[in-house]
Amino acid sequence: MNFSYFILTVFILFWRAQAAVTITEKHHVGKNVTIIILGVAIIFLFSFTGTILPIILKKKKYIKVDSILFGSIKIFGVGIIVGVAFIHMLIPGDQLLISNNSPHFFKEEHPHFCGALVIIGIIFAHLIQVLTSHILQTKVVKKKGKEPVVYNDTEKTLSIGSIKDISESRPSTSVTTTTTELCCLDEKDFDNIVDKREKQIVFYLVELSVAIHSLLIGFAFGLSNVNKIIQLTFALVFHQFFEGIAISSIFLEAKFTRIKPYLVMIGLYTLTLPLGAFIGIIVRESFNDDDSASIGIQGCVDIIASGILIYDSLANILSHHTDSKIWNTMSIGKKAIQMFCFYLGLFMMALINTWI
């Protein structure tokens, strides 16, 4: 309840500051950045709330990782991320590269270079996934090779080099059953460990892309005219809140155990947009919107980051979600609910684009 009162108070101050800025501008006294700072504070509060909410509720029965509610929230957030990648990153980035003030290389020589940059982002995400998966599998196999296995029927210890060595070994009949069971257990543990590590790598890539995008959005927010801040603030509040829920849901599914990843996830997501906004506020008087180098860099970074998000959200998150054991055991009605949530997230991002 106290938190609700606090948010309401901030909104009232925000609205009064907007009125004060309008009066100030009419008298040509100059612009006031108070409204921008209050807008950043509101966005920060909702970003933090969105990321912390799934973590707080993760022990509740109705929002466990295998529940229909958690799956619906997660897949709604995936729709938000896909919408962000296509609508808020790819399209604006392409418009920047073909604008009148963009570098000659993009505007005249290669006006469709946007497609190549998207492919670069996708290839980068895929390459990172392949390399990390190979490294993780190698490390797990080596770790298994150093661990002794004690049989139940005998107290002998066998050093295992790999799962293949277990299946090829031929102990006595009394031990064969136990060896087979151990082999199955080790293979299951191996798959679980590698799958968990791969999910963590996917999360890091998604978090990095979202952080880059949030930094650019914040920078643009800090440069915005104060008469557009209210519309931008409401749009970004919705955007950051539900994107934060999506990021946090993907984070929980990656099964991090230490406290440090939690702090990094929350801090990186909630602080990048305010950081970009304050940089925009500092340079707003000297920043040149028509600078070709700045336009080219911003467009390229946005498009490459969108490629990373597109690959990870569709190939790694959505595809794995709809191919999991939990999904395969669901009824058609529950699947329809979750897919509706995914399409709703896409639609909401398209709707927000009309306000920004």
C-alpha positions in Angstrom: 0.0 0.0 0.0 2.8 2.4 0.9 4.5 1.7 -2.5 1.2 2.5 -4.3 1.0 5.9 -2.5 4.6 6.5 -3.4 4.0 5.9 -7.1 0.9 8.1 -7.0 2.8 10.9 -5.4 5.5 10.7 -8.1 2.9 10.8 -10.8 1.4 13.9 -9.3 4.8 15.6 -9.1 5.4 14.5 -12.6 2.2 16.1 -13.9 2.8 19.4 -12.0 6.4 19.5 -13.3 5.0 19.1 -16.9 2.7 22.1 -16.3 5.6 24.1 -14.9 7.8 23.4 -17.9 5.0 24.4 -20.3 4.6 27.7 -18.5 8.4 28.2 -18.5 8.6 27.5 -22.2 5.8 30.0 -23.0 7.8 32.7 -21.3 10.9 31.8 -23.1 12.9 31.4 -19.9 14.4 28.1 -21.1 13.8 24.4 -20.8 13.7 22.5 -17.5 14.9 18.9 -17.2 13.0 18.3 -13.9 10.2 16.6 -15.9 12.7 14.3 -17.6 14.3 13.3 -14.3 10.9 12.5 -12.8 10.0 10.5 -15.9 13.2 8.5 -15.5 12.4 7.8 -11.8 8.9 6.5 -12.7 10.4 4.2 -15.5 13.0 3.0 -13.1 10.4 2.0 -10.5 8.3 0.0 -13.0 11.4 -1.6 -14.5 12.5 -2.7 -11.0 9.0 -3.9 -10.1 8.8 -6.0 -13.3 12.1 -7.7 -12.7 11.5 -8.4 -9.0 7.9 -9.6 -9.2 8.6 -13.1 -10.7 11.4 -13.6 -8.2 9.2 -12.7 -5.2 6.4 -14.9 -6.4 8.5 -17.9 -7.6 7.8 -19.9 -4.4 4.0 -19.6 -4.8 2.3 -22.7 -6.0 0.3 -21.0 -8.8 3.4 -19.5 -10.4 5.9 -22.3 -10.3 8.1 -22.8 -13.4 5.9 -25.7 -14.6 2.6 -23.9 -14.0 0.3 -22.6 -16.8 0.5 -19.1 -15.2 4.2 -18.9 -15.3 4.3 -20.2 -18.9 1.7 -17.6 -20.0 3.6 -14.8 -18.3 6.9 -16.0 -19.8 5.6 -16.4 -23.3 3.8 -13.0 -23.1 7.2 -11.6 -22.2 8.7 -13.4 -25.2 6.1 -11.7 -27.4 7.2 -8.4 -25.9 10.8 -9.1 -26.6 10.1 -10.2 -30.2 8.0 -7.0 -30.7 10.8 -4.9 -29.3 13.4 -6.6 -31.7 11.3 -6.1 -34.8 9.3 -2.9 -34.1 11.4 -0.9 -31.8 14.9 -1.8 -32.9 15.0 -3.3 -36.5 12.6 -0.8 -38.2 13.9 2.4 -36.5 17.5 1.2 -37.1 16.8 0.8 -40.8 15.1 4.2 -40.9 18.2 5.8 -39.4 20.5 4.2 -41.9 18.5 5.3 -44.9 17.7 8.8 -43.6 19.0 11.9 -45.3 21.8 12.5 -42.8 23.1 8.9 -42.6 26.6 8.1 -43.9 26.9 7.9 -47.6 27.9 4.2 -47.4 24.4 3.2 -46.1 22.3 5.9 -47.8 23.6 5.7 -51.3 25.9 2.6 -51.8 24.1 0.0 -49.7 20.6 1.2 -48.8 19.6 -2.4 -47.9 22.5 -3.1 -45.6 20.1 -3.5 -42.7 19.5 -7.2 -43.7 23.2 -7.9 -43.6 23.5 -6.4 -40.1 20.5 -8.5 -38.8 22.3 -11.6 -40.2 25.5 -10.6 -38.4 23.6 -10.4 -35.1 21.9 -13.8 -35.7 25.3 -15.4 -36.7 26.9 -13.9 -33.7 24.3 -15.3 -31.3 24.4 -18.7 -33.0 28.2 -18.9 -32.9 28.3 -18.0 -29.2 25.7 -20.7 -28.5 27.6 -23.4 -30.5 31.0 -22.6 -29.0 29.7 -22.4 -25.4 27.7 -25.6 -25.8 30.8 -27.4 -27.0 33.0 -26.0 -24.2 30.4 -26.9 -21.6 30.0 -30.5 -22.9 33.8 -30.9 -22.8 34.1 -29.6 -19.3 31.3 -31.8 -18.0 32.8 -34.9 -19.6 36.2 -34.1 -18.1 34.6 -33.5 -14.7 32.8 -36.8 -14.9 36.0 -38.5 -15.8 37.6 -37.5 -12.5 34.7 -38.6 -10.3 34.8 -42.2 -8.9 31.6 -44.3 -9.1 31.0 -46.9 -6.4 28.8 -49.9 -7.3 26.2 -51.2 -4.9 27.0 -54.9 -5.2 30.7 -54.4 -4.8 32.8 -51.8 -3.0 35.2 -51.4 -5.9 35.7 -47.9 -7.4 35.8 -47.4 -11.2 37.2 -44.2 -12.8 34.9 -43.2 -15.6 36.4 -41.5 -18.6 33.0 -40.9 -20.4 29.5 -42.3 -20.6 30.7 -44.3 -23.6 33.3 -46.1 -21.5 30.6 -47.2 -19.1 28.4 -48.7 -21.8 31.4 -50.5 -23.4 32.7 -51.9 -20.1 31.7 -55.6 -19.4 31.6 -56.3 -15.7 30.0 -59.4 -14.1 26.3 -60.0 -14.5 25.5 -58.9 -10.9 27.1 -55.6 -11.6 25.7 -55.1 -15.1 22.2 -53.9 -14.0 23.7 -51.3 -11.6 26.1 -50.1 -14.3 23.3 -49.6 -16.8 21.3 -47.6 -14.2 24.3 -45.5 -13.4 24.9 -44.9 -17.1 21.3 -43.7 -17.6 21.6 -41.5 -14.5 24.9 -40.0 -15.6 23.6 -39.3 -19.1 20.5 -37.6 -17.6 22.6 -35.5 -15.3 24.9 -34.7 -18.2 22.0 -33.4 -20.3 20.5 -31.4 -17.4 23.8 -29.7 -16.6 24.5 -28.8 -20.3 20.9 -27.6 -20.8 21.1 -25.4 -17.7 24.4 -23.9 -18.8 23.1 -23.3 -22.3 20.0 -21.5 -20.9 22.2 -19.3 -18.8 24.3 -18.4 -21.9 21.1 -17.6 -23.8 19.9 -15.4 -20.9 23.2 -13.5 -20.9 22.9 -12.8 -24.7 19.3 -11.6 -24.3 20.2 -9.5 -21.3 23.1 -7.9 -23.2 20.9 -7.1 -26.2 18.1 -5.6 -24.1 20.7 -3.6 -22.1 22.1 -2.1 -25.3 18.6 -1.3 -26.5 17.6 0.3 -23.1 20.7 2.4 -23.1 19.8 3.8 -26.6 16.2 4.4 -25.6 17.3 6.2 -22.4 19.7 8.4 -24.4 16.8 9.3 -26.8 14.6 10.0 -23.8 17.1 12.4 -22.3 17.2 14.3 -25.6 13.5 14.4 -26.1 11.4 17.6 -26.1 9.7 18.0 -22.7 6.2 18.4 -24.3 6.5 14.7 -25.5 7.8 13.3 -22.2 4.4 12.3 -20.8 3.5 10.1 -23.8 7.0 8.6 -23.9 6.9 7.9 -20.1 3.6 6.0 -20.2 4.8 4.0 -23.2 8.2 3.2 -21.7 6.6 2.3 -18.3 4.5 -0.4 -20.0 7.5 -1.5 -22.2 10.0 -1.7 -19.3 7.6 -3.4 -16.9 6.5 -6.3 -19.0 10.0 -6.7 -20.6 11.4 -6.9 -17.1 8.9 -9.7 -16.3 10.1 -11.5 -19.4 13.8 -11.1 -18.5 13.2 -12.3 -15.0 11.1 -15.3 -16.1 13.9 -16.4 -18.5 16.4 -15.8 -15.7 14.5 -18.1 -13.3 14.2 -20.8 -15.9 18.0 -20.8 -16.3 18.2 -21.9 -12.6 20.9 -19.6 -11.3 21.8 -20.5 -7.7 24.1 -17.7 -6.5 22.9 -14.3 -5.4 25.4 -12.4 -7.7 23.6 -13.2 -11.0 20.3 -12.0 -9.4 21.9 -8.6 -8.5 23.6 -8.3 -11.9 20.3 -9.1 -13.8 18.2 -6.6 -11.8 20.9 -3.9 -11.8 21.8 -4.2 -15.5 18.2 -4.1 -16.6 16.9 -1.3 -14.4 19.9 1.0 -14.5 20.8 1.1 -18.2 17.8 3.2 -19.3 18.3 5.8 -16.5 22.1 5.8 -17.4 21.3 6.5 -21.0 18.8 9.2 -20.1 21.3 11.1 -17.8 23.9 10.9 -20.6 21.3 12.4 -22.9 20.5 15.1 -20.4 24.1 16.0 -20.1 24.8 16.3 -23.8 21.4 17.6 -24.9 22.6 21.1 -25.5 25.6 20.1 -27.5 24.3 17.0 -29.2 23.8 17.2 -33.0 20.9 15.0 -34.2 22.2 15.4 -37.8 25.7 14.0 -37.2 26.1 11.2 -39.8 28.6 9.2 -37.7 26.3 9.1 -34.6 23.3 8.1 -36.8 25.3 5.3 -38.5 26.6 3.9 -35.1 23.2 4.0 -33.5 21.5 2.4 -36.4 24.1 -0.4 -36.7 24.1 -1.2 -33.0 20.3 -1.3 -32.8 20.0 -3.6 -35.9 22.8 -6.0 -34.7 21.2 -6.1 -31.2 17.8 -6.8 -32.8 19.3 -9.8 -34.7 20.6 -11.2 -31.4 17.2 -10.8 -29.8 15.3 -12.3 -32.8 17.5 -15.4 -32.8 17.5 -16.0 -29.0 13.8 -15.2 -28.5 12.5 -17.4 -31.4 15.2 -20.1 -31.8 16.2 -20.6 -28.2 13.3 -19.5 -26.0 10.1 -19.9 -27.9 11.2 -23.0 -29.8 12.5 -24.7 -26.6 9.3 -23.7 -24.7 7.0 -25.3 -27.3 9.2 -28.4 -27.6 9.5 -29.1 -23.8 8.1 -32.0 -21.9 5.8 -29.6 -20.0 4.4 -28.3 -23.3 3.9 -31.7 -24.9 1.8 -32.9 -21.9 -0.5 -29.9 -22.0 -4.0 -29.9 -23.3 -4.8 -28.0 -26.5 -6.7 -25.4 -24.4 -3.7 -24.6 -22.3 -1.5 -24.3 -25.3 -4.0 -22.0 -26.9 -3.9 -19.7 -23.8 -0.2 -19.5 -23.9 0.0 -18.8 -27.6 -2.7 -16.1 -27.2 -0.4 -14.5 -24.6 2.5 -14.5 -27.0 0.4 -12.8 -29.8 -0.9 -10.4 -27.2 2.6 -9.3 -26.3 3.4 -8.7 -30.0 0.2 -6.7 -30.4 0.9 -4.6 -27.3 4.4 -3.7 -28.6 2.9 -2.7 -31.9 0.3 -0.5 -30.1 3.0 1.2 -28.0 4.9 2.0 -31.1 2.1 4.4 -32.1 2.7 6.4 -28.9 6.5 6.8 -29.2 
